[in-house]
Amino acid sequence: MAILTKDQAQALLKKVLSYSKADECEVNLTGTDSANIRYARNSVSTSGKISQSQLVVSSAYGKKLGVATINEFDDASLEKVVRRSEELAKLAPENPEYVSFLGPQTFAEAHTYVESTAAITPKLRSDLVAQSLQVARDAKAVAAGFLEDNTGFSAMMNSKGLFAYNTSTNTNFSVTVRTEDGKGSGYATRGYNDITKLDTRKATQIATEKAVKSVNAKAIEPGKYTVILEPAAVAVLLENIFFRLDARQADEGRSFLSKAGGGTRLGEKLMDERVNIYSDPFNTDLPSNTWSGDGRPQEKIAWVEKGVIKNLSYSRYWAEKKGVKAIPGPEAAIMEGGTKSIEELIAGTKKGVLVTRLWYIRDVDPQSLLLTGLTRDGTFYIENGKIQYPIKNFRFNESPIIMLNNLEELGKVERTVSVESNNNYLLPPIKVRDFTFSSLSDAV
């Protein structure tokens, strides 16, 4: 299915709702055109394009809900999927947490769609990859990378009069560069709504430089170090905060935001006062959808303000139970930063470690948000304001909450991509003290 216009999506959803005999019915429609090029050992290995669409019908009788999905859109199939959702609803037990669908809402226009990205051609895609490969070949290094772009739409309509529609574009690029002997490795990632902002040559130059400089890494003792984390490393740690701002988890004692004796830590200062985290669907560098999956409008929300937990996200059911406003979780998160570049942060460091990125993140203790994982693709020892030599990778054991209490400096904010979730964020590089490296790793 092609990307439907607002009028086309609205007409299709109205047709689906016309078949409904349930007390309430809600229909969600999505479609995506995505393409990619993957390369390894300095050669393209795969490329392709996928177009996919899906329609989800939710029918309710009282508190009994049935959901059915289809990707065929002729009249007979549309009526069939509605009937199927109704049959499932009648068979389902009552859901004590069911909340009736929302009525009409007002949504601001999103800024997530960029025509230049939607119009990307196979030639432009291959040219961007060719630029990356040329950098690696010129340096006698070996590159592996992935470039993907997608254009999509989403729409929803229900029997109570709600209708929402949005289009979006996005491109993500990541590259790992190794030296020919495999002893050095570097990495870079970029993500944008607008393909014209993507410079694969520059990103690959950064990764290549890290690879060359990380050859013959020395082992230093594990322990607590002053650490400069580049934005890609910050992302995989902080998204463990972003993903766990749910009020219900906190109320039920299942979260780092739970109090030992009951209740939540909403309103408490848990981090350095320089920490400010928010979401804003209208941010020009990181625009996001203006409505959530259940049809609630997305607004600019402060989650952490001067180190204080200012808001938690609430499902409609939990908000009704607690008598508070139902706030959707953040679709894209932003952390305020400072004015210094990574180079300036390094220059101001007497002794420390520069970390390019972290990976293989796993929970150790959800109550304290203690995480473990590994450094990779360029870890360097800093002394007297300069990078002195590459060092072997570490396993770390650290909580981002403790880390943000040990904050020394914040750098300039930039858009980055999480290697763990593929989500885009606006985050600064950060300099922290007493970051815990628990053991060495032989991985490059």
ABEGO torsion letter per residue (X at the ends): XBBBBAAAAAAAAAAAAAABABABBBBBBBBBBBBBBBBBGGBBABBBBBBBBBBBBBBBBEABBBBBBBABABAAAAAAAAAAAAAAAAABBBBAABBBBBBBBBBBBBAABBAAAAABBAAAAAAAAAAAAAAAAAAGBBBBBBBBBBBBBBBBBBAAGBBBBBBBBBBBBBBBBBBAAGABBBBBBBBBABAAABBAAAAAAAAAAAAAAABGBBBBBBEBBBBBBBAAAAAAAAAAAAAAABAAAAAAGABAABBAAEEBABGBBABBAABBBBBBAABAABBBBABBAAGBBBBBBBABBGGBBABBBBBAAAAAAAGBBBBBBBABBBBBBBABBAAAAAAABABEBBBABBBGBBBABAAAGBBBEBBBGGBBBBBGGBBABBBBBBBBBBBAAAAAAABABBBBBBBBBBAAAGBBBBBBBBBBBGBBBABBBABX
